[in-house]
Amino acid sequence: MFVTIAIEKLLTPDINKPARYLGNELGAKHKPWNEATVRWVLTYPEVYELGASNLGHIILYNILNSQPRQLCDRTYLPAPDLAEKLRQSNTPLFALESRRSLTDFDILGFNLSYELGATNILEMLDLAQIPLTWKERDSGNYPLIFAGGQTATSNPEPFAEFFDFMALGDGEELLPEIGLIIEQGKENNLSKQALLLDLAQIPGVYVPRFYDETEAGEVVPNRPDVPARILRRVSPPMPAYAIGLVPYIETIHDRLVVEIRRGCTRGCRFCQPGMLTRPARDVQPDDVIETIERGIRETGHNEFSLLSLSCSDYLALPAVGTEIKNRLKDENITLSLPSQRVDRFDENIANIVGGNRQSGLTFAPEAGTQRMRDVINKGLTNEELLRGVKTAVEQGWDKVKLYFMIGLPGETDMDVLGIVETVRWLRQECRIKGRKPLQFTITVSNFTPKPHTPFQWHSVSTAEFKRKQELLREAFRSLRGVKANYTDVRISGMEDFVGRGDRRLSPVIRRAWELGAGMDSWWENAQQAYEAWEQAINEAGLSWKYRQVEEGEWNIFEGNTDSYNAPLPWDHINTGIEKKWLQEDLQRALEAATVPDCAFEGCSHCGVCGLDFGHNIVVQPPTIPQFSGHFKPNQDRLQRFRVYFGKIGEMALVSHLDLVRLFDRVVRRAALPISFTGGYHPGPRISIANALTLGVTSNGEIVDFELTEMMDINKFRHALEENLPSDIPVYNVEEVSVNSTSATRLLEEAEYLMTVETEDKIAQETWQSWIEKVLNSSEINWEKTTKSGKKKTVNLRDRLSSLSLDSYQDNAVTLHYIGSCRNDGTMLQPQHVMLMLEKISGMELQLVKVHRQRLILAAS
């Protein structure tokens, strides 16, 4: 029997950002439960702010919900406060839209995008009251548990015990195929073993139970009817499915993100995504432009990002970006790009990423010397680096981020110090008279070898990482205008240990989670996670292996080639790139020989191109249109509408700042001619009269909108109501003079209903006498601490206009009061009324519910 979770008992104002868990964002899909044959849950095993803005998660969620007879819900890693509530109340983790326990679904998929994310997955399974391993689950009726994502595709073996199957490579076409097999399996009443055998026949599906690991470390089938090697799936980008969720709270990537190019053929030897996503596939420019323009209007976002491993290698970028900026010129839209090729950065790209809200610029030289950039096949010269950074300065940027790595194969201390010299040289060469020197933020990460790359045979040393970081810290001390950040060495060591491990690591991962490891890539938890991992490794008897990570085992530049042909735990994953080619490319690295980008020059013969994986698709760039200039805020103020609205139901759990962002997006979606403020960061003239406390409902909120054009009041109201959530009803709209005093300044008082409980039954007459004592008092003081830390005595009675008993029950009453509510800080909150009643009664009272009935404005 399916039971929905009583979410109102879990999601209360004492939970941090409760709007994370509502499942009612714009773009959320609520398909009828009983009309679906196969029911999915897709999870991103991180907190909501990360997961809900992940492009792959959004695309797959939208694709699965577009399939007939399939339903896809979603969930994320609960923050510690909600996780504690779930455990204390014995409530299983739930899916957001349906609010059903995860055990009610047929299939549960996790995005395993980085090595240490596995402990978060175990945490979520435990919260869902689902056994952690496939062996434990076989004895019960549980959903199929699978993982996809880069780490799952790279080396699934350390995680093999936890999943019924793995989805390798791109999921856009693979997951619907999996859904059809599950649908057929349910119709035919197949056993789990038979269903998994059917799934194993799908290219891209790896079922670990059908494979064993030999003593030599080779993974081989344990039955004849499954493939010896599992093919990585390749799918073309599908930008239309990127238009999706618009969260109420601010997320990590709080913008519309559209993929313009999938795959990278630059051939950087350290880069696993560059090897695991070949061939390169460009999206047609018209598809990108149409998706962005439609997406901005449908979502209300004021920022979009074009996504690729190397955006600058999308040759149509200048033309596409310029066309989009031209079309959306009047809407204050910003374009951001992830780390881009500095050698392709020019004035055209500067135009499309610049403007009133100029986004940051990030380049990744990776190494500090030309020799090391050749060793890693970065394909970047000093001249190209200088030209790109100088272009940024000439186009108005005064801050640039640079990414470097240390611990690369063949690296010397001179190469490490070359990072400092490169930054010093760039600051010197990019000086412009009359402007302050260029500021740099440097991120120095620790190189960890990844499977399926030419450097997969290399060994790292965390002790060397520490020494080289200290070398850099000392050298950077003499360089002004530079802020350097360093990746935690402990995290790098754990990533390497897990990322290139074998099946012996599944118990270690589980034990590390039991000992408190979780959210391991977050620096706040690094020490706790490191200690948990260290103990788990020691208990498993694998400390000899971890010491090799700490001290270094070998250096491929020292000619240790004996192990190159030995089986690797991931050899059974067919990524398309031949192992022999990786060995040959490693030899080229030893000789500092570079390989050209095969998307634009000759084939590098890596083995990818063919029937299974396709070929590179490079779109020739269209003509770059004339740039029509950056956004200029229209500050005309021709009309003002005052809107009286409510904040009821679950919208009470959306904070005031998130409500401000919501109105901004509603105005964009409704295409209202909003007026903008001036200044460096122009914003829409939308003014909410007063902030409502989180968790408080209201029927009496007020917001002013100022427009640049005259608009019929009924059309305005209709456009607003069409784009607001149902729990933000509009009660009235009136036109007021644009020169009149704003509602924010006119605000005088607020009227509230508040429900108060007591442990024991209190007579109605007693309540009435307490109220009369409050009203008859001339002074009830409260000591307030100001922002500066000073103590200030406030007479709360002066702020109370009226107080009465609205309704009575045995141990609960609802009180009605009117009190001060001015934005200068003169306010009487429900907690203040409670304080006055407690002082009068001498009893401890509990405030259980607050509702604001109206805001009272002074006569204008």
LINQUI-V549845 format. One record per backbone hydrogen bond with DSSP energy under -0.5 kcal/mol. CO is the residue of the C=O (numbers start at 1). NH is the residue of the N-H. E is the energy in kcal/mol with one decimal. If there is no record, write none. Layout:
BEGIN
CO;NH;E + CO;NH;E
END
This chain:
BEGIN
3;101;-0.7 + 5;7;-2.1 + 6;9;-1.6 + 6;10;-0.5 + 7;10;-1.0 + 7;11;-3.2 + 10;12;-1.2 + 12;15;-2.6 + 15;18;-0.8 + 17;20;-2.1 + 18;21;-1.9 + 19;22;-0.9 + 25;28;-2.0 + 26;246;-2.3 + 32;35;-0.9 + 33;36;-1.3 + 38;40;-0.6 + 38;71;-2.3 + 39;106;-1.9 + 39;107;-1.6 + 40;73;-2.4 + 41;43;-0.5 + 41;109;-2.9 + 42;75;-1.4 + 43;45;-0.6 + 43;111;-1.4 + 44;46;-3.0 + 44;77;-0.9 + 46;77;-2.0 + 47;50;-1.6 + 47;51;-2.1 + 48;52;-2.9 + 49;252;-2.0 + 49;253;-0.5 + 50;53;-0.6 + 51;54;-1.6 + 54;58;-2.1 + 55;59;-2.7 + 56;60;-2.3 + 57;61;-2.0 + 58;62;-2.4 + 59;63;-2.6 + 60;64;-2.6 + 61;65;-1.7 + 62;66;-0.7 + 63;66;-1.0 + 64;67;-1.2 + 67;70;-1.3 + 69;37;-2.1 + 69;38;-2.1 + 71;40;-3.7 + 73;42;-2.4 + 74;96;-2.9 + 75;44;-1.3 + 79;82;-0.5 + 79;83;-2.5 + 80;84;-2.2 + 81;85;-1.6 + 82;86;-2.7 + 83;87;-2.1 + 84;88;-2.7 + 85;89;-2.3 + 86;91;-2.6 + 87;90;-0.9 + 90;92;-0.5 + 93;102;-1.8 + 95;99;-1.5 + 99;5;-4.1 + 100;95;-2.4 + 101;104;-2.0 + 102;105;-1.4 + 106;144;-2.6 + 107;41;-1.6 + 108;146;-2.4 + 109;43;-3.1 + 110;112;-0.8 + 110;148;-2.5 + 111;45;-0.5 + 111;113;-1.1 + 112;151;-1.2 + 112;152;-1.2 + 114;117;-1.7 + 115;118;-1.0 + 116;119;-0.9 + 116;520;-0.5 + 117;121;-1.4 + 118;122;-2.1 + 119;123;-1.9 + 120;124;-2.1 + 121;125;-2.5 + 122;126;-2.5 + 123;127;-2.3 + 124;128;-1.9 + 125;130;-2.6 + 126;129;-1.4 + 127;93;-1.6 + 133;137;-1.8 + 134;138;-1.3 + 136;139;-0.7 + 137;140;-2.0 + 140;142;-1.1 + 144;108;-3.4 + 144;146;-0.5 + 145;164;-2.8 + 145;165;-1.2 + 146;110;-2.4 + 147;167;-2.8 + 148;112;-3.5 + 149;153;-2.2 + 150;154;-2.4 + 151;155;-2.3 + 156;159;-1.4 + 157;160;-1.7 + 159;162;-1.4 + 159;163;-0.7 + 160;163;-0.5 + 161;134;-2.4 + 165;147;-1.2 + 166;168;-0.6 + 166;206;-2.4 + 168;233;-2.1 + 171;175;-2.3 + 173;177;-1.2 + 174;178;-2.1 + 175;179;-2.5 + 176;180;-1.9 + 177;181;-1.8 + 178;182;-2.3 + 179;183;-2.3 + 180;184;-2.4 + 181;185;-2.5 + 182;186;-2.3 + 183;187;-2.1 + 184;188;-2.2 + 185;190;-2.6 + 186;189;-0.8 + 191;195;-2.6 + 192;196;-2.7 + 193;197;-1.7 + 194;198;-1.9 + 195;199;-2.4 + 196;200;-2.1 + 198;201;-1.2 + 199;202;-1.9 + 202;205;-2.2 + 204;168;-3.2 + 204;206;-0.6 + 205;207;-0.5 + 206;166;-2.8 + 206;208;-0.7 + 207;210;-2.0 + 208;211;-2.0 + 210;222;-2.6 + 212;214;-0.5 + 212;220;-2.8 + 214;217;-1.7 + 218;214;-3.2 + 218;220;-0.6 + 220;212;-3.0 + 223;226;-0.7 + 229;231;-0.5 + 230;574;-3.0 + 233;170;-2.4 + 238;241;-1.5 + 239;242;-2.1 + 240;243;-1.0 + 242;244;-0.9 + 246;26;-1.0 + 251;254;-0.6 + 252;254;-0.7 + 253;255;-2.1 + 255;257;-0.5 + 256;305;-2.8 + 258;307;-2.8 + 260;283;-2.4 + 262;281;-3.0 + 265;598;-0.9 + 268;271;-1.3 + 269;455;-1.0 + 270;272;-0.8 + 271;275;-0.8 + 272;275;-0.9 + 272;276;-2.8 + 273;277;-1.1 + 275;278;-0.6 + 280;617;-3.0 + 281;262;-2.5 + 284;287;-0.7 + 284;288;-1.7 + 285;289;-2.7 + 286;290;-2.6 + 287;291;-2.1 + 288;292;-2.6 + 289;293;-2.6 + 290;294;-2.4 + 291;295;-2.8 + 292;296;-2.8 + 293;297;-1.5 + 294;298;-2.3 + 295;299;-2.5 + 296;300;-2.2 + 302;334;-1.9 + 303;256;-2.3 + 304;336;-2.4 + 305;258;-2.6 + 305;307;-0.6 + 306;338;-0.7 + 307;260;-2.5 + 307;261;-1.1 + 308;311;-0.6 + 310;313;-1.8 + 311;314;-1.9 + 313;315;-1.2 + 314;317;-2.7 + 316;320;-3.2 + 317;321;-3.1 + 318;322;-2.1 + 319;323;-2.2 + 320;324;-2.4 + 321;325;-2.5 + 322;326;-2.3 + 323;327;-2.3 + 324;328;-2.1 + 326;329;-1.1 + 328;331;-1.9 + 328;333;-0.6 + 329;332;-0.6 + 334;304;-2.6 + 336;306;-1.1 + 339;311;-0.5 + 340;364;-0.6 + 341;344;-1.3 + 342;345;-0.7 + 346;350;-2.3 + 347;351;-2.0 + 348;352;-1.3 + 349;353;-1.5 + 350;354;-1.1 + 353;359;-1.3 + 355;358;-0.8 + 356;358;-0.5 + 361;401;-2.9 + 362;340;-1.9 + 363;403;-1.8 + 365;367;-2.1 + 366;405;-3.2 + 369;373;-1.9 + 370;374;-1.9 + 371;375;-2.1 + 372;376;-2.2 + 373;378;-3.0 + 373;379;-0.5 + 374;377;-0.7 + 376;269;-2.4 + 381;385;-2.3 + 382;386;-2.5 + 383;387;-2.4 + 384;388;-2.2 + 385;389;-2.1 + 386;390;-2.8 + 387;391;-2.0 + 388;392;-1.8 + 389;393;-2.0 + 390;394;-2.5 + 391;395;-1.7 + 392;397;-2.4 + 393;396;-1.6 + 398;439;-2.7 + 400;441;-2.0 + 401;363;-2.6 + 402;443;-2.5 + 403;366;-2.3 + 404;445;-2.6 + 406;447;-2.9 + 408;411;-1.9 + 412;416;-1.9 + 413;417;-2.8 + 414;418;-1.1 + 416;419;-1.7 + 416;420;-0.5 + 417;421;-2.0 + 418;422;-2.5 + 419;423;-2.0 + 420;424;-2.6 + 421;425;-2.5 + 422;426;-2.3 + 423;427;-2.3 + 424;428;-2.0 + 425;429;-2.7 + 426;430;-1.7 + 428;431;-1.0 + 432;435;-2.1 + 439;400;-2.2 + 440;442;-0.5 + 440;483;-2.5 + 441;402;-2.3 + 442;444;-0.5 + 442;485;-3.3 + 443;404;-2.7 + 443;445;-0.6 + 444;487;-2.3 + 445;406;-2.1 + 445;447;-0.6 + 450;453;-0.9 + 453;456;-2.0 + 455;458;-1.7 + 461;465;-1.8 + 462;466;-2.2 + 463;467;-1.9 + 464;468;-2.7 + 465;469;-2.5 + 466;470;-2.1 + 467;471;-1.8 + 468;472;-2.1 + 469;473;-2.7 + 470;474;-2.2 + 471;475;-1.8 + 472;476;-2.8 + 473;477;-0.9 + 475;478;-0.8 + 476;479;-1.9 + 478;480;-0.6 + 479;482;-0.6 + 481;440;-2.6 + 482;484;-0.5 + 483;442;-3.4 + 485;444;-3.1 + 488;492;-1.9 + 489;493;-2.5 + 490;494;-2.2 + 491;495;-2.6 + 492;496;-2.2 + 493;497;-2.2 + 494;498;-2.3 + 495;499;-3.0 + 496;500;-1.5 + 498;501;-1.8 + 502;505;-2.0 + 503;506;-1.3 + 504;508;-0.6 + 505;509;-2.9 + 506;510;-2.2 + 507;511;-2.6 + 508;512;-2.7 + 509;513;-2.1 + 510;514;-2.3 + 511;515;-1.8 + 512;517;-2.7 + 513;516;-1.7 + 519;522;-1.8 + 521;523;-0.5 + 522;525;-1.8 + 523;526;-1.2 + 525;529;-2.8 + 526;530;-2.9 + 527;531;-2.4 + 528;532;-1.9 + 529;533;-2.9 + 530;534;-2.7 + 531;535;-2.2 + 532;536;-2.4 + 533;537;-2.8 + 534;538;-2.2 + 535;539;-2.6 + 536;540;-1.5 + 537;542;-2.2 + 538;541;-1.3 + 542;545;-0.8 + 542;546;-1.7 + 543;547;-2.5 + 544;548;-0.9 + 545;549;-0.9 + 546;549;-0.5 + 546;550;-2.0 + 547;551;-3.1 + 548;552;-1.8 + 549;462;-2.0 + 550;463;-2.6 + 554;459;-0.8 + 555;558;-2.7 + 555;560;-0.6 + 556;559;-1.1 + 559;561;-1.4 + 561;564;-1.4 + 563;566;-1.0 + 568;571;-2.1 + 570;573;-1.8 + 572;230;-2.6 + 572;574;-0.7 + 573;575;-1.1 + 574;232;-2.4 + 576;578;-0.5 + 578;582;-1.8 + 579;583;-2.0 + 580;584;-2.2 + 581;585;-2.7 + 582;586;-2.0 + 583;587;-1.8 + 584;588;-1.8 + 585;589;-1.9 + 586;590;-2.0 + 587;591;-1.1 + 588;593;-3.1 + 589;592;-1.8 + 596;598;-0.6 + 597;600;-1.5 + 597;601;-2.3 + 606;578;-2.3 + 610;614;-2.4 + 614;610;-1.6 + 616;618;-0.5 + 617;282;-2.4 + 617;619;-0.6 + 623;625;-0.5 + 631;633;-0.5 + 633;635;-0.8 + 634;676;-2.6 + 639;707;-3.0 + 640;736;-2.2 + 641;643;-0.6 + 641;705;-2.5 + 642;734;-2.5 + 643;645;-0.6 + 643;703;-2.1 + 644;731;-3.0 + 644;732;-1.5 + 645;701;-2.4 + 647;698;-1.7 + 648;651;-1.5 + 649;652;-1.4 + 650;653;-2.0 + 651;654;-1.6 + 652;695;-3.2 + 653;19;-0.7 + 653;655;-0.5 + 655;659;-1.8 + 656;660;-2.2 + 657;661;-1.8 + 658;662;-2.1 + 659;663;-2.4 + 660;664;-1.8 + 661;665;-2.0 + 662;666;-2.4 + 663;667;-2.3 + 664;668;-1.3 + 665;669;-2.7 + 666;670;-2.5 + 667;672;-2.1 + 668;671;-0.9 + 672;674;-2.4 + 673;708;-3.2 + 673;709;-0.5 + 675;685;-3.1 + 679;682;-0.5 + 683;677;-2.9 + 684;686;-2.0 + 685;706;-1.8 + 686;688;-0.5 + 687;704;-2.6 + 693;696;-2.1 + 697;852;-3.0 + 698;647;-2.4 + 700;855;-0.7 + 701;645;-2.3 + 702;689;-2.8 + 703;643;-3.1 + 704;687;-2.4 + 705;641;-2.4 + 706;675;-2.9 + 707;638;-2.5 + 707;639;-1.2 + 712;716;-2.4 + 713;717;-2.4 + 714;718;-2.4 + 715;719;-2.5 + 716;720;-2.2 + 717;721;-2.8 + 718;722;-2.2 + 719;723;-0.8 + 720;723;-0.9 + 720;724;-0.8 + 721;724;-0.6 + 725;728;-2.0 + 727;648;-2.5 + 729;646;-2.5 + 729;731;-0.6 + 732;644;-3.1 + 734;642;-3.5 + 736;640;-0.7 + 737;740;-1.5 + 742;746;-1.8 + 743;747;-1.3 + 746;858;-2.8 + 748;821;-2.9 + 749;856;-3.6 + 750;819;-2.1 + 751;853;-2.6 + 751;854;-1.3 + 752;817;-2.1 + 753;851;-3.0 + 754;815;-3.2 + 755;848;-2.4 + 755;849;-1.3 + 756;813;-2.4 + 757;846;-2.4 + 763;767;-2.0 + 764;768;-2.3 + 765;769;-2.1 + 766;770;-2.3 + 767;771;-2.4 + 768;772;-2.1 + 769;773;-2.1 + 770;774;-2.2 + 771;775;-2.5 + 772;776;-2.3 + 773;777;-0.8 + 774;777;-0.8 + 780;796;-2.3 + 780;797;-0.6 + 782;784;-0.7 + 782;794;-3.0 + 784;786;-0.6 + 784;792;-3.3 + 786;789;-1.9 + 790;786;-3.1 + 792;784;-4.0 + 794;782;-2.3 + 794;796;-1.0 + 795;798;-0.8 + 796;799;-1.4 + 797;800;-1.2 + 799;801;-0.5 + 799;820;-2.4 + 802;818;-1.9 + 804;806;-0.6 + 804;816;-2.9 + 807;814;-2.3 + 810;762;-1.5 + 811;758;-2.2 + 812;809;-2.4 + 813;756;-2.9 + 813;815;-0.5 + 814;806;-2.8 + 814;807;-1.6 + 815;754;-2.3 + 816;804;-2.6 + 817;752;-2.9 + 818;801;-2.8 + 818;802;-1.6 + 819;750;-2.4 + 820;828;-2.6 + 822;825;-1.4 + 825;827;-1.5 + 826;822;-2.3 + 827;829;-0.6 + 829;832;-1.1 + 829;833;-1.5 + 830;834;-2.2 + 831;835;-2.1 + 832;836;-2.2 + 833;837;-2.3 + 834;838;-2.6 + 835;839;-2.2 + 836;840;-2.0 + 837;841;-3.0 + 838;842;-2.4 + 843;845;-0.6 + 846;757;-3.0 + 846;848;-0.7 + 849;755;-2.8 + 850;697;-1.7 + 851;753;-3.0 + 851;853;-0.6 + 852;699;-2.4 + 852;700;-0.7 + 854;751;-2.7 + 855;857;-0.6 + 856;748;-2.7 + 856;749;-1.7
END
